[in-house]
């Protein structure tokens, strides 16, 4: 039996359903959904992420707009751009690409986006709705992960779920979504003592701490479902060989391209001990963009009504 939870497959199915649903709105004469991505500075990874999101919008039939701002932009300039996007009727979702330059107040900028256009799900109003069990805009990665678990019929009711990482982007919101499905949830973090003792009891283990191949054999219960959210770059060939002892393709990537990717879980341990697991790449990554498109479509339909 294939143990891989194929995030790309599930993401493609989600996007195809959105495309079909959107077609009905367009045929009735409605405008397409609009997504604006605000990119401040010249971070190469951020540029790639935004380009990928714009491309996905085009494939779905969304209207997308990329707002590029100088890395030295002031708070007043950024707030003015967001205020304009908040007021526009053709824009349903506003995405602020992180990280932001140091001179900018991240919280103030994220919180200035209207809650109904906050397709990242980071606004206190949307996080608060999740907290009181009335979710609307949910952070994209947790939203995608829940869709993946549902697609593969992973039972959550009464299961022990351990989330390693407490960020507002993944760890905290995902914990509330798991609670909604009646899982018993434990959140671990950098100050947790006896980490392996806790994670090794998890029926569902979610790794979202941003540490290269950190969780290993002693952290994983036999036949656990492992969701690896981490995306870490590996540039050392010996390290790549240790993480991927049977993958010459990964070694070749380091030699020819300078790097390969690894998650937060040691790949040989994840493959050997889990019943199902997400690969890196091709696991959670595509689901994050699918989650963004789901939230944008939700905002679109709610605003049309």
Secondary structure by P-SEA (a helix, b strand, c coil): ccccccaaaaaaaaaaaaaaaaaaaaaaccccbbbbbbbccccaaaaaaaaaaaaaaaaabbbbbbbbbcccccaaaaaaaaaaaaaccccccccccccccccccaaaaaaacccccccccccaaaaaaaaaccccccccaaaaaaaaaaaaccccccbbbbbccccccccaaaaaaaaaaccbbbbbcccccccccccccccbbbbccccccccccccccccccccccbbbbbccaaaaaaaccccaaaaaaaaccccccccccaaaaaaccccbbbcccccaaaaaaaaaaaaaaaaaaaaac
